[in-house]
Amino acid sequence: MRLPAAERSFSGLFRQIGDDLRELPRHQHLAWLGMGATLSLAVHRADGGLTRTLSTSAGVEAALDPGRVVGGMAAQLGGAVATYAVGRLTNRPSVTHIGSDLIRAGTLAQAMTQGIKLTARRTRPDGTSLSFPSGHTASAFATATVLERHYGWKAGLPAYALAAYIGASRLSENRHFLSDVIFGATVGIVAARTVTIGHGASRFAVTPFAVSGGAGVALVKLR
């Protein structure tokens, strides 16, 4: 039986990544990835035009510029580690638990992202390499999903709004296409749902599913 995250050592968090990877093939996670891939493919034709429009607008670029920093590894992983440390130092298991889930979700999201990047090897809008999917977006949506699973939609909605802002900033920075951002968001959601299996503040969740000739969503009771 897996110990609660709050009872593990810091090094033990990373040993759990192997268990998290084994949880990835669950049918609900594959459904999320399939939905994300479908949406990414659907917007593929608009990729270049949208990124070009946002990145050439000085006003939009300035408004979205903070997303580059907020969605970066230093802010996302640093915030997760800080949360975990505060929980341990103040002996607050609930805070430690959230911090540990944030660390694991962020680590898993980046492991998936980098693996896909090296496989896809898509050129970025600015001509550099490894565009697909967006790592900033994956980290931001992993964080948002962990918060939603722990605190419900009262925390999830603003967290997802911030994650979407970070995703939009990747277009305005001329670093990603919309399809990169969509699939990055999917990777983050799947990573966080993987590490939070078995708990969450919400009793129900919206889950995508595939059917012949299309797709849909279902209201699923969380176990």
Protein Blocks (a to p, Z undefined) as FASTA:
>chain_A
ZZdfklpcfklmmmmmmmmmmmmmpmklmmmmmmmmmmmmmmmmmmmmmmmmmmmmmklm
mmmmmmmmmmmmklmmmmmmmmmmmmmmnopaklmmmmmmmmmmmmmmmmmmmmmmmmno
pacfkopahkbccfklmmmmmmmmmmmmmnojmlmmmmmmmmmmmmmmmmmnopacfklm
mmmmmmmmmmmmmmmgoiajbfbdcdddddehiacddddddZZ
